[in-house]
Amino acid sequence: MAAVTLAGCGSGKKATTAERGRYERPPIKEVTENQLEADGMLIDALALQESGRGNEALTAYARAAEKHPECAAAWYEMSQLLAERHWTDSAEACAKRAVALNGDNVWYRLALAQCQQMKDDTKGLAENWEAIVKGHPEVLEYYYELSNAYIATGDLTKAVEVLNRVEKKIGVTEPISLQKQKLWNAAGKSDKAMKEIEALAETMPREKRYQAILAEMHMQQKHYSKAKTYYDRVLAADPNDPYIHIQLAEYYKATGHPAEADSEMVRAFDNPGLDAKSKLQILGSFYSNEEFFDTHKATTFRLMDKVMKECEDSTEFAAFYGNVLFNQERYAEAAHQFENALMRDSSMYEMWELLLVSLASSSDDDAKIEHYARRAALLFPVHTLPHFLLAQTALRQEHYDEALKELQTAENWGFTKGYLEVETYGLMAEAYYRTGQYDKAWKTFDRCLELRPDDMMTLNNYAYYLSEQNRELEKAEGMSRRTIEAQPDNANNLDTYAWILHLMGRDREALPYMEKAVKLDPKSETLQNHLKAIKK
């Protein structure tokens, strides 16, 4: 029972060997009935707690504390149970009573720290951790907690000072130096942050990582010459480092040497230590969109081609590569990449549109275009392009009713910002014309010209179809003249204009236009026949 008294409600103060005589036996401390009663109540409460009867245990500890308010252990145990129930105010009050009775007991102070943290009492928490560190200077973990407490108060300088105390005990180490660097940077004292890494670099001179960190810090401060010094050290220490050339590329880009930056990127991408995925991520972040597809495209496209040849699974990067090929107008290759991308993920309409545009720009395979356009139309029925391409392929196959159905579907869904609106009505007008619905055709052509008065294809087709019906030839001649003025070397437009003049009985005027058309397209039988008709 005496042992319980010393650990529980006693003062905690013990006589040392030096205070006693060398051969003197330690005195037997007299235990009062009051202490025995308090310890008995603690033992009963602890038994309840260990048997899982937490609420009854809490009541028992409260009775012990009420009857024996000097019993610090009762207040401590109550604070723990109350904290578990998130009754933070009461838990903190109990912990404070325990600390007031025995401030040297670290467990009491740790309980108080827990409550202070729960209540976000940053000032009290810092003061408490200072006391804990003072009482237990040998425990490094407590210093880190104290430093964090000062960070919570916003006093970053004191947070660093605490870490300095640790360094005096154990020397310069990476975790502490890097933490101090972060704190100094957060405090706006970049010069002190720099010194922390410099000290780390001096302690471990063979660790190139610290040289690289110093280079990056100088880059952030635009101390480019100093940054270059550290980059050169990294390069000298490890010429095969896959990332040093990326960092040098950043340096040359920042200092206005784009050709050197591109050269460093090529060196980096020639390094087998850099995997394809990392290369693509670097490529996408190093160059802006304008640089990638315009000002640096000679380099970026070459690097992209190099990476894709190294890929074990090209479908993972197919969308990215497809965009690169698309912007080079390598549409057939781009279409293949977009097909690969859609095998992995068919949920992105943008990818379908890029595939359809690539196919329409590079392929005469109507069956393939129709296949993908129909799939896209089923998945994304509200978008115009799939319906437009389905109508276009149907028109080429002379399936005019099917073409009109797709075009009317596109019209019903509407045109986002006018996208393909004129083109859709242009096809619709042609489909009406081919099915003999001439009035609808003329109205639809007029609608196209209202939307886009200078659309050359609409002007030419409208004029030609009017001439085929031998009606409104003056109107047809005016529209056709506009096309040859805008596009004087377009054989198709020249043929239309010459033929309208012929129908109007103006063969002498028509002849030079028709001859020029034949010269531009000598293999066209239609042009040859029109020339013969005009010469008669």
SEMARLO-415674 format. One record per residue (C-alpha): x, y, z. Coordinates in steps of 0.02 Angstrom, whole numbers, plus 50000, padded with zeros to 5 digits. Last residue first. Example, Ala and Ser with C-alpha at 12.3 -4.5 7.8 and 13.67 -1.06 7.14 Angstrom:
2
506844994750357 506154977550390 
END
This chain:
536
490575130443488 491985136043604 490845136843758 490255118843737 492045112543712 492615121343870 491155114043968 491615096543909 493435098843961 492895105544131 491765090444160 493135078444104 494315085144238 496115079844204 496715097244152 496355105244322 497225122344329 497375123444138 495565118144123 495015132044242 496075144844149 495255139943985 493535141644065 493925159044130 494635164343962 493075157743871 491675165143977 491815182943915 491695177443733 490335164943782 489155178243850 487495169943805 486825170143984 487065151243992 488885153843941 489115167044076 488445154544202 489645141344137 491145153044152 490715157344332 490475139244384 492075133544297 493085147544379 492405142344550 492935124244522 494645129044455 495075139744607 496505151044554 495585167844566 494955164444744 494195180644811 493795188144641 493315171044578 492085168644723 491295185944708 490955183044524 489985167344569 488775176844681 488455190144551 488245177544410 486995167344513 485945182744549 485945187244365 485565169144322 483985168844427 483475152344348 484275140144227 483995125444345 485825120344327 486275138744339 485385140244506 486345124744564 487995132844513 487645149344600 487135140944762 488655129544756 489865143844724 489145155744854 489005141944985 490805136444956 491455154344963 490665159145128 490675178045119 488905181545183 489075170045335 487475168345437 486345176945310 487275167645173 486875150845252 485035155545273 484965160245088 485625142945047 484255135545156 482915145645069 483585140444897 483625121844947 481885122445023 481225129744860 482175116444761 481545100844848 482125089744704 482985076844816 484715082544763 484245100644799 483615096644974 485215086945009 486265101544944 485335113845054 485575102445204 487425101045169 487575120045171 486455121145323 487665110045417 489185119645357 488405136145410 488035129445585 489655119845604 489995128645773 488835143645787 489285146945969 488605129646013 487425124745873 485695117945913 485055100745962 483655101945834 484855107445697 485995092445727 484495080845718 483945089645557 485655086245483 485595067845531 483855065545453 484335075445299 485825063945268 484735048345287 483525055545159 484975059445042 485805042445036 486825047444883 488385038344950 489305055044960 487755062245044 487745048445175 489585051745213 489205070245242 487655066645345 488625055045461 489985068245469 488745081745522 487905070245649 489595066445731 490095085045725 488545092545806 488585086845987 486955083146080 486985064446043 488575060846143 488725042046165 487625037146018 488315050945907 490095045945952 489765027945901 488965033745739 490425045245699 491665031145733 490845019045611 490405032645483 492225038145473 492775020145453 491485016545317 491865032845228 493695027945207 494355043045114 495495047045261 496605061345315 495595076645363 493965067545402 494935054845505 495855068245604 494245078145631 493375062345692 494795057745810 494905075345881 493015075245907 493055058445995 494445064446109 493455080046155 491965068946195 492885060846341 492075045046408 492905032546290 494375028946404 495715015746373 495195010846196 494835029246166 496675033246188 497185020146061 495955027145933 496635044445972 498385038145933 497865030745765 496955046945719 498525056945757 499525046245637 498265049445498 498135067845545 499965072745541 499395090945542 500845094945660 499545100545787 498675083845767 500315074645796 500575083545961 498755081046011 498895062445971 500445061346078 499495067846230 498005056646197 499115041546167 500075043046330 499405027546416 499095019346246 500975019246215 501255005446342 503095000746335 503525018446288 505265021746218 504675026446042 503415038046123 504795047346213 505795050946055 504255057045960 503875068946103 505655075446106 505595078945920 503905087645938 504585098246080 506175103345989 505465109145823 503915114945917 504855128046016 503935143745960 502305135345911 501515119845986 502555117746143 503025135946162 501215141746148 500625128346269 501985133146393 503525122246400 504265114746558 502655107346628 502115096046484 503885090546443 504245086646625 502695075946640 503115067346475 504885063746531 504285056946698 503125044746610 504485039246490 505745034946625 507305045346658 508835034546690 508995031346503 509675049146481 509345055246303 507855065046369 508995074946485 510215078946346 508775084846235 508135095846377 509865103246397 509915107646212 508205115946224 508795126846368 510375131446270 509285137146125 508125146646243 509495157146326 508525170646419 509185168446596 507615159546657 507645147346511 509485143846538 509185139946722 507665129146689 508675119446560 510035117446691 508755109946808 508175097746674 510005093746639 510275089746823 508795077946825 509485061946750 511075062446857 512355053746746 513665067546765 513645064846955 514785075647063 515285086946919 513475089746870 512995093447050 514445105647066 513945114046903 512175116446970 512925124547126 513915137147025 512425140246909 511345145147058 512665157747112 512635165646938 510735165646936 510395174647099 508585176447046 507975173647225 507035158147171 508565152747070 509655154847225 508495143147319 508525130647175 510425130647174 510475128247362 509305113347347 510395105847210 511955107647317 511005099447459 510565084647349 512375082347299 512785073947465 514675072547461 514905088447564 513905081947714 514245094147857 514635108347737 513045104947638 512005104847797 512765121347852 512375128447679 510605121947696 510355131347859 511235146647791 509975147847648 508515148247769 509395162347861 509515172247699 507705167847655 507025176547809 505185178447761 504575169347916 503935155147808 505665153947729 506445153547903 505245139747956 505555129347800 507445130647823 507275125948006 506315110347955 507645106147826 509025108347955 508105097748084 507735083247965 509495083747887 510525083348045 511785095548122 512355090248295 511515079448428 511385090248584 511775107448516 510655103048369 509205099948488 509405117148565 509425124548390 507745116048362 507055126048508 507755142048435 506895138248269 505185137448352 505625153348447 505905162248280 504315154848208 503185162948338 501535160048250 500735152348405 500555135748313 502385136448262 502805138948446 501865122948487 502765113748346 504435118648423 503845112548592 503295095848518 504995094148434 505855097948598 504805084748688 505375071448566 507175074848613 506955068148791 508535072448892 507925089548947 506535081849052 505965094849180 506405109649071 505655101148919 504015098349012 503975116149075 504265122948901 502905111148838 501675119148960 502115136748907 501895132048723 500205123848758 499595138748857 499965150248709 499215138348581 497575135148671 496815126248521 495545117948637 496075100448583 497895105648595 497635112348769 496795096148820 498225085448757 499505097048836 498595095149005 498735076248991 500575078048948 500785089049102 500015076049214 501075062449138 502655072949162 502445073749351 503495088449409 501985099949420 501215089949562 499695098049644 499535111949515 499805099249376 498385088249440 497225103349458 497675108849281 497265091549215 495545092149299 495145109149223 495755103249052 494615087949057 493135098649109 493405110548963 493735096348841 492235085348869 492795075748715 492265059048793 494055052748788 494585069448862 493415066349010 494195049449044 495955056549038 495525071749144 494725060449276 496305050049288 497345065749315 496175072849449 496215056449544 498125055549529 498325072949602 497535067849769 497505084549866 495625085849837 495335070249944 493445068649970 492985077249808 494445069549711 493995052049770 492145054649731 492615060949557 493725045749530 492235034449574 491065043749457 492315042049314 492515023549354 490625021249346 490605029549176 492065019149114 491435001849162 492654992849046 493374981149178 494964991349181 493995007049228 493044998649368 494664991649440 495465008849425 494045016549524 494245003749664 496135006349668 495915025249674 494675023749820 495925012949913 497295025549881 496225039449954 495805029050108 497625024650137 498105042750119 496835048150250 497375033950365 499115041150361 500625032550289 502235034450385 503755034650276 505055021750321 506735030250325 508065024750204 509435014550288 511015024350329 512625016750267 513095030950149 512105043550249 510535050050166 510525066150064 511815058849944 510755043249919 509295054249863 507715057249963 506145055849857 504845069249815 503285062249729 502125071949845 501075056549878 499345053749804 499685040149678 501435033549649 502045035749828 500395030149904 500265015149791 501995009649847 501485011650030 500005000050000 
END
